[in-house]
Amino acid sequence: MTPELVPILVYVVPFLFLMSLGIFVGKTTEIRHLRDLHRREMETAHMAVSDLKTFPGLVGNEPQGILVSGEVVIATDYLKSFLAGLRKIVGGRVGSYETLVMRARREAILRMKQEALALGFNAVCNIRLDTADIGGNTTNRKIAMVAVLASGTAYRIGANHPPNKF
């Protein structure tokens, strides 16, 4: 091995190792979160959910619902942020950020539904989503994070459901 090659290897080998480790850990964490989301979404799949202001068929003497919400902040790993920075040079879709936003949206909606269930409700309407960029483009940080707040009005519909717990 030539002496000129040693300094290059000292920098390149750790860099490649850390990049590989980042890819593996990041992808494993993302897959685990997506599987957990799917499992928990199946547990709440029976709930009626809508972005309509009220459910069709509710009459004026129905009990009023209450506000429920779910919040989440999800960050991407440094490697994906680095690669997204490279994508900014040529433009186009940034799939890793799309996945980040999709996971945050699903998690926030799921947490909102779980809160409604915990309070004895089985339906949520008037769902609204609010997002915020925490890090990423609006600050000097290099790691992108997204915050999502899902809110809606929880109702108890149907006759075969337990009374509300509030």
ChimeraX commands (.cxc) that place a marker at each C-alpha (Angstrom):
marker #1 position 0.00,0.00,0.00 radius 0.5
marker #1 position 1.42,3.36,-0.98 radius 0.5
marker #1 position 1.80,6.08,1.66 radius 0.5
marker #1 position -0.34,8.48,-0.42 radius 0.5
marker #1 position -3.27,6.07,-0.28 radius 0.5
marker #1 position -3.36,5.74,3.53 radius 0.5
marker #1 position -4.84,9.23,4.28 radius 0.5
marker #1 position -7.51,8.70,1.64 radius 0.5
marker #1 position -8.49,5.34,3.13 radius 0.5
marker #1 position -8.57,6.83,6.63 radius 0.5
marker #1 position -11.34,9.19,5.49 radius 0.5
marker #1 position -13.14,7.07,2.88 radius 0.5
marker #1 position -13.53,3.79,4.80 radius 0.5
marker #1 position -15.19,5.33,7.91 radius 0.5
marker #1 position -17.38,7.49,5.66 radius 0.5
marker #1 position -18.57,4.48,3.67 radius 0.5
marker #1 position -19.10,2.47,6.86 radius 0.5
marker #1 position -21.17,5.22,8.46 radius 0.5
marker #1 position -23.20,5.74,5.27 radius 0.5
marker #1 position -23.94,2.00,5.08 radius 0.5
marker #1 position -24.86,1.91,8.75 radius 0.5
marker #1 position -27.14,4.93,8.26 radius 0.5
marker #1 position -28.89,3.31,5.32 radius 0.5
marker #1 position -29.42,0.06,7.23 radius 0.5
marker #1 position -30.60,1.60,10.52 radius 0.5
marker #1 position -32.76,4.23,8.83 radius 0.5
marker #1 position -34.49,1.75,6.53 radius 0.5
marker #1 position -35.01,-0.75,9.35 radius 0.5
marker #1 position -36.56,1.91,11.60 radius 0.5
marker #1 position -38.82,3.15,8.82 radius 0.5
marker #1 position -40.03,-0.37,7.94 radius 0.5
marker #1 position -40.67,-1.15,11.61 radius 0.5
marker #1 position -42.71,2.07,11.98 radius 0.5
marker #1 position -44.74,1.33,8.84 radius 0.5
marker #1 position -45.55,-2.19,10.07 radius 0.5
marker #1 position -46.58,-0.84,13.47 radius 0.5
marker #1 position -48.75,1.81,11.80 radius 0.5
marker #1 position -50.48,-0.82,9.68 radius 0.5
marker #1 position -51.16,-3.04,12.70 radius 0.5
marker #1 position -52.59,-0.18,14.76 radius 0.5
marker #1 position -54.63,1.15,11.82 radius 0.5
marker #1 position -56.29,-2.27,11.49 radius 0.5
marker #1 position -57.29,-2.02,15.17 radius 0.5
marker #1 position -59.14,1.25,14.45 radius 0.5
marker #1 position -60.41,0.37,10.97 radius 0.5
marker #1 position -63.98,-0.04,12.25 radius 0.5
marker #1 position -64.21,3.68,13.07 radius 0.5
marker #1 position -66.19,5.99,10.81 radius 0.5
marker #1 position -63.97,8.90,9.76 radius 0.5
marker #1 position -64.81,11.85,7.55 radius 0.5
marker #1 position -63.71,15.34,6.66 radius 0.5
marker #1 position -67.38,16.41,6.46 radius 0.5
marker #1 position -68.48,18.90,9.11 radius 0.5
marker #1 position -71.02,16.43,10.55 radius 0.5
marker #1 position -72.04,12.90,9.71 radius 0.5
marker #1 position -74.98,12.56,7.32 radius 0.5
marker #1 position -78.09,11.42,9.17 radius 0.5
marker #1 position -77.29,12.91,12.56 radius 0.5
marker #1 position -80.31,14.77,13.83 radius 0.5
marker #1 position -80.37,17.85,16.02 radius 0.5
marker #1 position -81.01,15.97,19.27 radius 0.5
marker #1 position -77.92,13.77,18.91 radius 0.5
marker #1 position -75.29,14.38,21.62 radius 0.5
marker #1 position -72.63,16.82,20.54 radius 0.5
marker #1 position -69.14,15.53,19.95 radius 0.5
marker #1 position -65.90,16.72,21.46 radius 0.5
marker #1 position -62.59,17.77,19.96 radius 0.5
marker #1 position -59.97,15.05,19.71 radius 0.5
marker #1 position -56.46,15.42,18.35 radius 0.5
marker #1 position -53.27,13.56,17.62 radius 0.5
marker #1 position -49.85,15.12,17.27 radius 0.5
marker #1 position -46.56,13.74,16.02 radius 0.5
marker #1 position -43.12,15.00,15.07 radius 0.5
marker #1 position -41.07,12.72,12.84 radius 0.5
marker #1 position -37.51,13.34,11.70 radius 0.5
marker #1 position -35.61,11.89,8.80 radius 0.5
marker #1 position -32.11,10.57,9.22 radius 0.5
marker #1 position -29.02,12.51,8.23 radius 0.5
marker #1 position -28.34,10.35,5.19 radius 0.5
marker #1 position -31.74,11.05,3.65 radius 0.5
marker #1 position -31.32,14.75,4.37 radius 0.5
marker #1 position -27.93,14.66,2.67 radius 0.5
marker #1 position -29.33,12.89,-0.39 radius 0.5
marker #1 position -32.29,15.29,-0.52 radius 0.5
marker #1 position -29.79,18.15,-0.53 radius 0.5
marker #1 position -28.18,16.62,-3.59 radius 0.5
marker #1 position -31.63,16.31,-5.19 radius 0.5
marker #1 position -32.11,20.07,-4.76 radius 0.5
marker #1 position -29.33,20.60,-7.27 radius 0.5
marker #1 position -31.19,18.95,-10.14 radius 0.5
marker #1 position -34.78,19.19,-8.89 radius 0.5
marker #1 position -37.51,16.57,-8.91 radius 0.5
marker #1 position -39.35,14.43,-6.40 radius 0.5
marker #1 position -37.78,13.83,-3.02 radius 0.5
marker #1 position -39.22,10.43,-2.19 radius 0.5
marker #1 position -37.63,10.20,1.26 radius 0.5
marker #1 position -39.40,13.39,2.34 radius 0.5
marker #1 position -42.68,12.16,0.84 radius 0.5
marker #1 position -42.38,9.04,2.98 radius 0.5
marker #1 position -41.61,11.19,6.01 radius 0.5
marker #1 position -44.76,13.29,5.54 radius 0.5
marker #1 position -46.91,10.21,4.82 radius 0.5
marker #1 position -45.74,8.48,8.00 radius 0.5
marker #1 position -46.35,11.61,10.08 radius 0.5
marker #1 position -49.85,12.08,8.63 radius 0.5
marker #1 position -50.84,8.46,9.25 radius 0.5
marker #1 position -49.44,8.51,12.80 radius 0.5
marker #1 position -51.26,11.76,13.71 radius 0.5
marker #1 position -54.61,10.49,12.37 radius 0.5
marker #1 position -54.13,7.20,14.19 radius 0.5
marker #1 position -53.40,8.94,17.49 radius 0.5
marker #1 position -56.52,11.09,17.04 radius 0.5
marker #1 position -58.64,7.98,16.43 radius 0.5
marker #1 position -57.12,6.24,19.45 radius 0.5
marker #1 position -57.97,9.24,21.64 radius 0.5
marker #1 position -61.59,9.11,20.41 radius 0.5
marker #1 position -61.78,5.38,21.18 radius 0.5
marker #1 position -60.32,5.90,24.66 radius 0.5
marker #1 position -63.09,8.43,25.37 radius 0.5
marker #1 position -65.79,6.01,24.25 radius 0.5
marker #1 position -66.47,7.37,20.75 radius 0.5
marker #1 position -66.51,5.36,17.54 radius 0.5
marker #1 position -66.50,8.04,14.84 radius 0.5
marker #1 position -64.62,11.21,14.00 radius 0.5
marker #1 position -65.70,13.85,11.53 radius 0.5
marker #1 position -64.51,17.31,10.50 radius 0.5
marker #1 position -60.93,16.02,10.40 radius 0.5
marker #1 position -58.32,18.70,9.79 radius 0.5
marker #1 position -54.58,18.33,9.32 radius 0.5
marker #1 position -52.03,21.02,10.12 radius 0.5
marker #1 position -48.36,20.63,9.31 radius 0.5
marker #1 position -45.21,22.48,10.25 radius 0.5
marker #1 position -41.63,22.22,9.07 radius 0.5
marker #1 position -39.42,21.85,12.12 radius 0.5
marker #1 position -35.91,22.11,10.83 radius 0.5
marker #1 position -35.24,21.56,7.19 radius 0.5
marker #1 position -35.74,24.55,4.91 radius 0.5
marker #1 position -36.90,27.17,7.40 radius 0.5
marker #1 position -33.92,26.97,9.76 radius 0.5
marker #1 position -30.21,26.35,9.55 radius 0.5
marker #1 position -30.59,22.75,10.70 radius 0.5
marker #1 position -29.67,20.02,8.26 radius 0.5
marker #1 position -32.11,17.32,9.41 radius 0.5
marker #1 position -35.69,17.65,8.16 radius 0.5
marker #1 position -38.49,17.15,10.66 radius 0.5
marker #1 position -42.20,17.48,10.14 radius 0.5
marker #1 position -44.91,18.06,12.73 radius 0.5
marker #1 position -48.49,17.04,11.98 radius 0.5
marker #1 position -51.56,17.82,14.08 radius 0.5
marker #1 position -54.75,15.94,13.25 radius 0.5
marker #1 position -57.94,17.18,14.88 radius 0.5
marker #1 position -61.59,16.35,14.53 radius 0.5
marker #1 position -64.92,16.06,16.29 radius 0.5
marker #1 position -65.57,12.70,17.93 radius 0.5
marker #1 position -69.09,11.23,17.96 radius 0.5
marker #1 position -70.73,8.06,19.12 radius 0.5
marker #1 position -72.90,6.72,16.33 radius 0.5
marker #1 position -75.06,3.61,16.31 radius 0.5
marker #1 position -76.98,2.03,19.16 radius 0.5
marker #1 position -74.62,-0.78,20.17 radius 0.5
marker #1 position -71.76,1.25,21.59 radius 0.5
marker #1 position -70.79,1.97,25.21 radius 0.5
marker #1 position -71.51,5.42,26.62 radius 0.5
marker #1 position -68.93,8.18,26.48 radius 0.5
marker #1 position -66.33,8.24,29.25 radius 0.5
marker #1 position -66.24,12.00,29.74 radius 0.5
marker link #1:1,2 radius 0.2
marker link #1:2,3 radius 0.2
marker link #1:3,4 radius 0.2
marker link #1:4,5 radius 0.2
marker link #1:5,6 radius 0.2
marker link #1:6,7 radius 0.2
marker link #1:7,8 radius 0.2
marker link #1:8,9 radius 0.2
marker link #1:9,10 radius 0.2
marker link #1:10,11 radius 0.2
marker link #1:11,12 radius 0.2
marker link #1:12,13 radius 0.2
marker link #1:13,14 radius 0.2
marker link #1:14,15 radius 0.2
marker link #1:15,16 radius 0.2
marker link #1:16,17 radius 0.2
marker link #1:17,18 radius 0.2
marker link #1:18,19 radius 0.2
marker link #1:19,20 radius 0.2
marker link #1:20,21 radius 0.2
marker link #1:21,22 radius 0.2
marker link #1:22,23 radius 0.2
marker link #1:23,24 radius 0.2
marker link #1:24,25 radius 0.2
marker link #1:25,26 radius 0.2
marker link #1:26,27 radius 0.2
marker link #1:27,28 radius 0.2
marker link #1:28,29 radius 0.2
marker link #1:29,30 radius 0.2
marker link #1:30,31 radius 0.2
marker link #1:31,32 radius 0.2
marker link #1:32,33 radius 0.2
marker link #1:33,34 radius 0.2
marker link #1:34,35 radius 0.2
marker link #1:35,36 radius 0.2
marker link #1:36,37 radius 0.2
marker link #1:37,38 radius 0.2
marker link #1:38,39 radius 0.2
marker link #1:39,40 radius 0.2
marker link #1:40,41 radius 0.2
marker link #1:41,42 radius 0.2
marker link #1:42,43 radius 0.2
marker link #1:43,44 radius 0.2
marker link #1:44,45 radius 0.2
marker link #1:45,46 radius 0.2
marker link #1:46,47 radius 0.2
marker link #1:47,48 radius 0.2
marker link #1:48,49 radius 0.2
marker link #1:49,50 radius 0.2
marker link #1:50,51 radius 0.2
marker link #1:51,52 radius 0.2
marker link #1:52,53 radius 0.2
marker link #1:53,54 radius 0.2
marker link #1:54,55 radius 0.2
marker link #1:55,56 radius 0.2
marker link #1:56,57 radius 0.2
marker link #1:57,58 radius 0.2
marker link #1:58,59 radius 0.2
marker link #1:59,60 radius 0.2
marker link #1:60,61 radius 0.2
marker link #1:61,62 radius 0.2
marker link #1:62,63 radius 0.2
marker link #1:63,64 radius 0.2
marker link #1:64,65 radius 0.2
marker link #1:65,66 radius 0.2
marker link #1:66,67 radius 0.2
marker link #1:67,68 radius 0.2
marker link #1:68,69 radius 0.2
marker link #1:69,70 radius 0.2
marker link #1:70,71 radius 0.2
marker link #1:71,72 radius 0.2
marker link #1:72,73 radius 0.2
marker link #1:73,74 radius 0.2
marker link #1:74,75 radius 0.2
marker link #1:75,76 radius 0.2
marker link #1:76,77 radius 0.2
marker link #1:77,78 radius 0.2
marker link #1:78,79 radius 0.2
marker link #1:79,80 radius 0.2
marker link #1:80,81 radius 0.2
marker link #1:81,82 radius 0.2
marker link #1:82,83 radius 0.2
marker link #1:83,84 radius 0.2
marker link #1:84,85 radius 0.2
marker link #1:85,86 radius 0.2
marker link #1:86,87 radius 0.2
marker link #1:87,88 radius 0.2
marker link #1:88,89 radius 0.2
marker link #1:89,90 radius 0.2
marker link #1:90,91 radius 0.2
marker link #1:91,92 radius 0.2
marker link #1:92,93 radius 0.2
marker link #1:93,94 radius 0.2
marker link #1:94,95 radius 0.2
marker link #1:95,96 radius 0.2
marker link #1:96,97 radius 0.2
marker link #1:97,98 radius 0.2
marker link #1:98,99 radius 0.2
marker link #1:99,100 radius 0.2
marker link #1:100,101 radius 0.2
marker link #1:101,102 radius 0.2
marker link #1:102,103 radius 0.2
marker link #1:103,104 radius 0.2
marker link #1:104,105 radius 0.2
marker link #1:105,106 radius 0.2
marker link #1:106,107 radius 0.2
marker link #1:107,108 radius 0.2
marker link #1:108,109 radius 0.2
marker link #1:109,110 radius 0.2
marker link #1:110,111 radius 0.2
marker link #1:111,112 radius 0.2
marker link #1:112,113 radius 0.2
marker link #1:113,114 radius 0.2
marker link #1:114,115 radius 0.2
marker link #1:115,116 radius 0.2
marker link #1:116,117 radius 0.2
marker link #1:117,118 radius 0.2
marker link #1:118,119 radius 0.2
marker link #1:119,120 radius 0.2
marker link #1:120,121 radius 0.2
marker link #1:121,122 radius 0.2
marker link #1:122,123 radius 0.2
marker link #1:123,124 radius 0.2
marker link #1:124,125 radius 0.2
marker link #1:125,126 radius 0.2
marker link #1:126,127 radius 0.2
marker link #1:127,128 radius 0.2
marker link #1:128,129 radius 0.2
marker link #1:129,130 radius 0.2
marker link #1:130,131 radius 0.2
marker link #1:131,132 radius 0.2
marker link #1:132,133 radius 0.2
marker link #1:133,134 radius 0.2
marker link #1:134,135 radius 0.2
marker link #1:135,136 radius 0.2
marker link #1:136,137 radius 0.2
marker link #1:137,138 radius 0.2
marker link #1:138,139 radius 0.2
marker link #1:139,140 radius 0.2
marker link #1:140,141 radius 0.2
marker link #1:141,142 radius 0.2
marker link #1:142,143 radius 0.2
marker link #1:143,144 radius 0.2
marker link #1:144,145 radius 0.2
marker link #1:145,146 radius 0.2
marker link #1:146,147 radius 0.2
marker link #1:147,148 radius 0.2
marker link #1:148,149 radius 0.2
marker link #1:149,150 radius 0.2
marker link #1:150,151 radius 0.2
marker link #1:151,152 radius 0.2
marker link #1:152,153 radius 0.2
marker link #1:153,154 radius 0.2
marker link #1:154,155 radius 0.2
marker link #1:155,156 radius 0.2
marker link #1:156,157 radius 0.2
marker link #1:157,158 radius 0.2
marker link #1:158,159 radius 0.2
marker link #1:159,160 radius 0.2
marker link #1:160,161 radius 0.2
marker link #1:161,162 radius 0.2
marker link #1:162,163 radius 0.2
marker link #1:163,164 radius 0.2
marker link #1:164,165 radius 0.2
marker link #1:165,166 radius 0.2
view
